[in-house]
Amino acid sequence: MIKEQSYAIKVIRCIAVILIFSCHILQSQNSSLALWLNTGVQIFFLISGTLFGSKIILNKRQWYKKRFIRILKPYYIYIFFILMILSIFYNKEISFKLVLIYLINMQGILGNILALGHLWYIPLMLFCYIITPYLFKYKAKGELKFFIYLLILVAISELLFKKISMNFAPGIISFAIGFYFSNRYKCNFIKKYYICVLFLTIVLLPINVFLLYNIIKLNNIYGEIANFEFYFYHVFLGCTIFFSLFFIFSNLKAYKNKPIDFIDKYSYEIYLTHHIFILGTLSIIHISKYLLLNIILVILATSTSALILKKVSNVKLNKAILRI
């Protein structure tokens, strides 16, 4: 990946972090706009798929070890600390069952704690890591076989993760799309797919607006289908945003920017730590009557927590393992 493309990925990652952060702020204010901004999650999966698809896995066992350590060490350090606080001061909110669910990394599948509800992302990301070496195999067999394999994976995820299939399937699809189109940004066929996705995103937008804001009301099975479609619409929207930004920033000169560099470097730790300050028992988003002040306090608390978590996670780990 050339310098300009790496810069584009860095900027897009920062935008995805801001979208998710803003999504949870709006969620705390009971705003329906939150449902649009959580497209940032799909963008994260597109980024991961793009990065992994542009690399070569020489040793599958070492690759799994490296990726699992990178995602699980900060995760377990973080939840150990948070679960300990919740157990001591807010023990009515958690149970032994919920603690066990987070320890075995099945959150979002078997249960959730509100303050840690965003961590459903972790088992899904691990699932994407597991399938990555096999995506290489089917990517080499051509477009049709790759997307048939993708449909099989989505069907499996629907069966395995029935309770939150609307979260899991779009994430897997987004990851696989990013993976398949990595290293192909100069090809004409990607422009063809981009135009198709852009067209579908625009055409389906008013339908999703009508459904979300109850301008069109559907009941029974049609309502279920409409809800299902809305979650999958995030894949189209995420792809449109991702590829549009990628094409734009790939053609711009890369330059140093401290806020962008900070968010890019600590993006995973920011994702892990921000939610607890916005939603749940430990939230500070309503600490005063001034929302802007509260948001600033959340940003400061999140930035500090992310820095500390990164430093603690880096202890005694080889730098090569921690590098994304």
C-alpha positions in Angstrom: 0.0 0.0 0.0 1.5 3.3 -1.1 2.0 6.3 1.2 -1.2 8.2 0.0 -3.3 5.1 0.5 -2.0 4.5 4.0 -2.8 8.2 4.8 -6.3 7.7 3.4 -6.9 4.6 5.7 -5.6 6.7 8.7 -8.0 9.5 8.0 -10.9 7.1 7.4 -10.2 5.3 10.6 -10.3 8.6 12.5 -13.7 9.5 10.8 -15.0 6.0 11.8 -14.0 6.6 15.5 -15.7 10.0 15.4 -18.9 8.5 13.9 -19.1 5.8 16.6 -18.3 8.3 19.4 -21.0 10.6 18.1 -23.4 7.7 17.7 -23.2 6.9 21.4 -23.4 10.6 22.4 -26.7 10.8 20.4 -27.8 7.5 21.8 -27.4 9.0 25.3 -29.7 11.8 24.2 -32.3 9.4 22.7 -31.7 10.7 19.2 -32.6 8.5 16.2 -29.6 9.9 14.3 -27.5 7.5 16.3 -28.9 4.7 14.1 -27.2 6.3 11.1 -23.9 7.1 12.7 -23.3 3.5 13.8 -22.2 3.0 10.1 -18.8 3.7 11.6 -18.7 0.1 12.7 -19.1 -1.1 9.1 -16.3 1.3 8.1 -14.0 -0.3 10.7 -14.7 -3.7 9.2 -14.0 -2.4 5.7 -10.7 -0.9 6.9 -9.7 -4.2 8.6 -10.6 -6.3 5.6 -8.6 -3.9 3.3 -5.5 -4.0 5.5 -5.5 -7.8 5.9 -6.3 -8.4 2.3 -3.2 -6.5 1.2 -0.9 -8.6 3.3 0.5 -12.1 2.9 0.1 -14.7 5.7 3.2 -16.9 5.7 2.7 -18.6 9.0 -1.0 -19.0 9.9 -0.3 -20.0 13.5 1.9 -17.0 14.1 -0.6 -14.7 12.4 -3.4 -15.9 14.6 -1.3 -15.5 17.7 -0.3 -11.9 16.8 -3.8 -10.8 15.9 -5.5 -12.4 19.0 -2.9 -10.9 21.4 -3.4 -7.5 19.8 -7.1 -7.5 20.3 -7.5 -9.6 23.5 -4.8 -8.3 25.8 -6.3 -4.7 26.0 -9.8 -6.2 26.1 -9.1 -8.4 29.1 -7.2 -5.6 31.0 -10.0 -3.2 30.4 -12.9 -5.5 31.4 -11.1 -6.8 34.4 -10.8 -3.3 35.7 -14.4 -2.3 34.8 -16.0 -5.5 36.1 -14.1 -5.1 39.3 -15.5 -1.6 39.8 -19.1 -2.7 38.9 -18.9 -5.7 41.2 -17.8 -3.5 44.2 -20.0 -0.4 43.7 -22.8 -1.5 41.4 -23.2 -5.2 42.1 -26.9 -5.2 41.3 -26.1 -4.6 37.6 -24.0 -7.7 37.1 -24.1 -11.4 37.9 -21.7 -14.3 37.8 -23.3 -15.3 34.5 -22.6 -11.9 32.9 -19.0 -11.8 34.2 -18.5 -15.3 32.7 -20.0 -14.2 29.4 -17.4 -11.4 29.1 -14.6 -13.6 30.2 -15.3 -16.2 27.5 -15.8 -13.4 24.9 -19.5 -14.2 24.2 -20.9 -10.8 24.9 -23.7 -9.7 22.7 -24.4 -13.4 21.9 -25.3 -14.7 25.3 -25.9 -11.4 27.2 -24.8 -7.8 27.7 -24.0 -5.3 30.4 -25.2 -1.8 29.4 -21.9 -0.1 30.2 -20.0 -2.6 28.1 -22.7 -3.2 25.4 -20.4 -2.0 22.6 -18.0 -4.9 23.1 -20.2 -7.3 20.9 -17.7 -6.0 18.3 -14.8 -8.1 19.8 -16.1 -11.7 19.2 -17.2 -10.6 15.7 -13.7 -9.3 14.9 -12.2 -12.5 16.2 -14.5 -14.4 13.9 -13.2 -12.3 11.0 -9.6 -13.1 12.0 -10.4 -16.8 12.0 -11.8 -16.7 8.5 -9.1 -14.4 7.0 -6.6 -17.2 5.8 -9.5 -18.9 4.1 -10.6 -15.7 2.4 -7.2 -15.6 0.7 -7.9 -19.1 -0.6 -11.2 -18.1 -2.2 -10.0 -14.7 -3.3 -7.5 -16.4 -5.6 -10.3 -18.6 -7.1 -12.1 -15.6 -8.6 -15.0 -13.3 -8.0 -17.9 -15.7 -8.2 -16.5 -18.4 -5.9 -15.4 -15.7 -3.4 -18.9 -14.3 -3.0 -20.5 -17.7 -2.9 -18.1 -18.5 0.0 -19.2 -15.2 1.6 -22.9 -16.0 1.3 -22.1 -19.4 3.0 -20.3 -17.5 5.8 -23.2 -15.1 6.3 -25.6 -18.1 6.5 -23.4 -19.8 9.1 -23.3 -16.5 11.1 -27.0 -16.3 11.0 -27.3 -19.8 12.5 -24.6 -19.4 15.1 -25.4 -15.9 16.2 -29.2 -15.8 15.8 -29.8 -13.3 18.6 -27.7 -10.6 17.0 -27.5 -11.7 13.4 -28.3 -8.2 12.2 -25.1 -7.0 13.8 -22.9 -9.9 12.8 -23.8 -10.5 9.2 -23.3 -6.9 8.0 -19.9 -6.8 9.8 -18.7 -10.0 8.1 -19.9 -8.8 4.7 -18.2 -5.4 5.2 -14.9 -7.2 6.2 -15.1 -9.5 3.2 -15.8 -6.6 0.8 -12.8 -4.6 2.1 -10.7 -7.8 1.9 -11.7 -8.6 -1.7 -11.2 -5.1 -3.1 -7.8 -4.6 -1.4 -4.9 -3.9 -3.9 -7.5 -3.4 -6.6 -8.2 0.3 -6.3 -6.8 1.2 -9.7 -8.8 -1.4 -11.5 -11.8 -0.4 -13.6 -14.0 -3.1 -12.2 -13.9 -1.6 -8.7 -15.2 1.7 -10.1 -18.1 -0.2 -11.7 -19.0 -1.8 -8.3 -18.6 1.6 -6.6 -21.1 3.2 -9.0 -23.5 0.3 -8.3 -23.2 0.6 -4.5 -23.5 4.4 -4.7 -26.6 4.1 -6.8 -28.2 1.6 -4.4 -27.3 3.8 -1.4 -29.0 6.8 -2.9 -32.1 4.9 -4.1 -32.6 3.0 -0.8 -32.0 6.1 1.4 -35.5 7.6 1.2 -37.0 4.1 1.8 -34.9 3.7 5.0 -35.8 7.3 6.1 -39.5 6.5 5.7 -39.2 3.3 7.6 -37.0 4.6 10.4 -39.2 7.6 11.1 -42.5 5.7 10.7 -43.6 7.6 7.6 -44.3 4.2 6.3 -45.6 1.7 8.8 -45.3 -2.0 8.2 -46.5 -4.7 10.5 -45.9 -8.5 11.0 -43.4 -10.1 8.6 -43.1 -7.0 6.5 -41.9 -5.0 9.5 -39.3 -7.7 10.3 -38.0 -7.6 6.7 -37.9 -3.8 6.8 -35.8 -3.8 10.1 -33.5 -6.5 8.6 -33.0 -4.4 5.5 -32.2 -1.3 7.5 -29.3 -3.1 9.2 -28.0 -4.3 5.9 -28.4 -0.9 4.3 -25.5 0.1 6.6 -23.2 -2.1 4.5 -24.1 0.0 1.3 -23.8 3.2 3.3 -20.5 2.1 4.8 -19.1 1.1 1.5 -20.1 4.4 -0.1 -18.5 6.4 2.6 -15.4 4.3 2.8 -14.6 4.1 -1.0 -15.6 7.8 -1.5 -13.2 8.9 1.2 -10.5 6.5 0.0 -10.6 7.8 -3.5 -10.5 11.4 -2.2 -7.7 11.1 0.3 -5.6 8.7 -1.8 -5.2 11.6 -4.2 -4.2 14.1 -1.6 -0.7 14.7 -0.2 -0.1 13.0 3.1 0.8 15.4 5.9 1.3 15.3 9.7 -1.7 16.1 11.9 -1.5 15.5 15.6 -5.2 14.9 16.3 -5.4 12.5 13.4 -2.2 10.7 14.4 -3.5 10.4 18.0 -6.9 9.0 17.1 -5.3 6.6 14.6 -2.7 5.3 17.1 -5.2 4.8 19.9 -8.3 4.0 17.9 -8.8 0.5 19.4 -8.3 1.7 22.9 -10.6 4.7 22.3 -13.2 2.3 21.1 -12.8 0.1 24.2 -12.9 2.9 26.8 -15.3 5.6 25.4 -18.6 3.8 25.9 -18.5 3.6 29.7 -18.3 7.4 30.0 -21.4 7.8 27.8 -23.9 5.0 28.5 -24.5 3.0 31.7 -23.9 3.5 35.5 -20.5 5.2 35.2 -21.6 7.7 32.5 -20.6 11.3 32.9 -22.6 12.6 29.9 -25.2 14.0 32.2 -22.9 15.2 34.9 -23.8 18.9 34.3 -26.6 20.7 32.5 -24.3 21.7 29.7 -24.0 19.1 27.1 -20.9 20.6 25.4 -19.0 20.6 28.7 -20.1 17.0 29.3 -18.8 16.0 25.9 -15.5 17.7 26.5 -15.2 15.8 29.8 -16.0 12.5 28.1 -13.3 13.2 25.4 -10.7 14.0 28.1 -11.7 10.9 30.2 -11.6 8.7 27.0 -8.3 10.0 25.8 -6.7 9.5 29.2 -8.1 6.0 29.6 -7.0 5.1 26.1 -3.4 6.3 26.8 -3.2 4.4 30.1 -4.7 1.2 28.5 -2.3 1.3 25.6 0.7 1.7 28.0 -0.4 -1.1 30.3 -1.2 -3.3 27.3 2.3 -2.7 25.8 4.1 -4.0 28.9 6.4 -6.9 28.0 5.0 -7.3 24.5 7.1 -7.2 21.4 6.5 -4.0 19.4 6.1 -6.0 16.3 3.1 -7.8 17.8 1.4 -4.6 18.8 1.8 -2.9 15.5 -1.4 -2.8 13.5 
